[in-house]
Amino acid sequence: MRSGAILLALPLLVLAGEAAAQFRSVAEPAVAYDAPSERGKKLFVLSRGYPVDAVVALEGWVRVRDPAGELAWLPAKALSDRRTVVVTAAAAMVRERPEEDAPVIFQAANGVILDYAEPGAPGWIRVRHRDGQAGFVRISQVWGG
């Protein structure tokens, strides 16, 4: 009997545990729904490149979390494996090196989406702006990294 319950749970694939995040980005503008169906209530539209935390996949749909912690469903085909981050601080200082006293290359305002390039030193990630500028930002100034 117990194995039957386990088999019923198999179609629901958990992508991320409590502590781990499976960050992805939206491939093209996509409508978010309250249920894994186009018949669900339309909640909002996510723009291209917006980072989300993929929590669960279910038959062509993915339940995602946004920076505010809101949960919604997106069609799986709407997601890209490309990683991005969104600036959550008033302004993120993108520096030449992953050091607090390194020269600032550019500032990114709240809500700006940056490409996630690679991990940096602890507490830092390397990011790239769509105009090509790249540098290091504190993880605490962005979400999605």
C-alpha atoms as one frame of an Amber mdcrd trajectory, in Angstrom:
protein
   0.000   0.000   0.000   2.772   2.468   0.847   4.454   1.948  -2.531   1.180
   2.974  -4.230   1.299   6.326  -2.423   4.876   6.812  -3.524   4.004   6.013
  -7.150   1.165   8.556  -7.073   3.631  11.213  -5.977   6.125  10.493  -8.781
   4.545  12.801 -11.428   5.173  15.732  -9.102   8.900  16.389  -9.421  10.488
  18.496  -6.742  13.205  20.650  -8.290  14.411  22.399  -5.174  14.570  21.549
  -1.508  13.980  23.911   1.384  17.498  25.335   1.282  18.420  24.892  -2.378
  17.164  27.095  -5.185  16.821  26.213  -8.871  17.077  29.625 -10.497  15.989
  30.022 -14.113  14.883  32.974 -16.202  11.820  33.669 -18.297  12.607  33.016
 -21.998   9.943  35.354 -23.437   7.198  37.407 -21.745   4.931  34.875 -20.020
   1.606  34.885 -18.215   1.738  33.476 -14.677  -1.284  31.451 -13.523  -2.668
  30.399 -10.148  -2.891  26.758 -11.323  -0.965  24.560 -13.791  -3.419  25.215
 -16.624  -4.218  27.966 -19.113  -7.731  27.792 -17.655  -6.337  29.012 -14.336
  -6.625  32.605 -13.201  -4.101  34.901 -14.894  -2.071  36.586 -12.157   0.557
  38.729 -13.909   3.023  38.802 -16.813   6.736  38.200 -16.277   9.131  39.944
 -18.637  11.836  38.279 -20.700  14.937  37.544 -18.613  13.179  37.874 -15.250
  14.687  35.451 -12.705  12.485  32.926 -10.929  13.088  30.089  -8.496  11.689
  26.881 -10.051  10.128  24.993  -7.143   8.143  22.127  -8.699   7.513  20.724
 -12.203   4.237  19.051 -13.128   3.285  17.839 -16.623   4.600  20.745 -18.707
   4.196  23.367 -15.980   6.603  24.777 -13.396   5.668  26.395 -10.101   7.943
  29.377  -9.594   8.724  31.847  -6.827   9.539  35.498  -7.522  11.738  37.837
  -5.430   8.724  38.846  -3.300   8.082  35.175  -2.440   4.895  34.969  -4.530
   4.190  31.578  -6.109   2.682  31.082  -9.563   2.624  28.558 -12.400   4.337
  29.047 -15.770   4.360  26.780 -18.816   7.702  24.926 -18.738   8.436  26.099
 -22.292   8.391  29.710 -21.011  11.567  29.116 -18.983  15.193  29.265 -20.041
  18.205  27.673 -18.368  19.926  31.063 -18.600  20.538  32.552 -15.160  19.806
  36.145 -14.385  19.512  38.243 -11.236  17.369  41.267 -10.459  18.650  44.175
  -8.390  16.761  44.369  -5.079  18.820  47.134  -3.457  18.121  50.794  -4.232
  21.308  50.634  -6.315  23.752  47.741  -6.745  27.417  48.652  -6.980  29.078
  46.484  -9.626  32.787  46.428  -8.837  35.961  45.557 -10.688  36.873  42.844
  -8.155  34.865  41.021  -5.468  36.083  43.433  -2.795  34.244  46.244  -1.014
  36.992  48.773  -1.773  37.385  47.820  -5.472  36.531  50.509  -8.042  32.854
  50.694  -9.061  32.427  49.885 -12.773  28.736  50.826 -12.861  25.642  51.097
 -10.690  22.444  49.206 -11.463  19.137  50.577 -10.184  16.474  48.579  -8.372
  14.666  46.244 -10.779  17.468  46.033 -13.369  18.077  42.522 -14.671  21.692
  41.372 -15.009  23.095  38.152 -16.455  24.590  35.808 -13.868  28.102  35.054
 -15.116  29.672  32.957 -12.339  30.174  32.754  -8.587  32.784  35.088  -7.157
  34.419  35.167  -3.750  32.081  34.256  -0.865  29.189  36.731  -0.822  29.819
  37.941  -4.393  28.790  36.952  -7.933  30.052  38.060 -11.309  27.343  39.712
 -13.419  27.086  41.183 -16.886  24.879  44.051 -18.055  23.211  43.717 -21.457
  25.494  46.489 -22.750  28.506  44.228 -22.087  29.880  45.749 -18.884  30.750
  43.090 -16.313  31.902  43.009 -12.733  31.158  41.721  -9.256  28.154  42.495
  -7.079  27.310  41.592  -3.495  24.743  38.788  -3.394  22.799  40.811  -0.819
  22.071  43.480  -3.481  20.415  41.101  -5.982  18.002  38.153  -6.101  18.412
  35.056  -8.239  22.044  34.258  -7.596
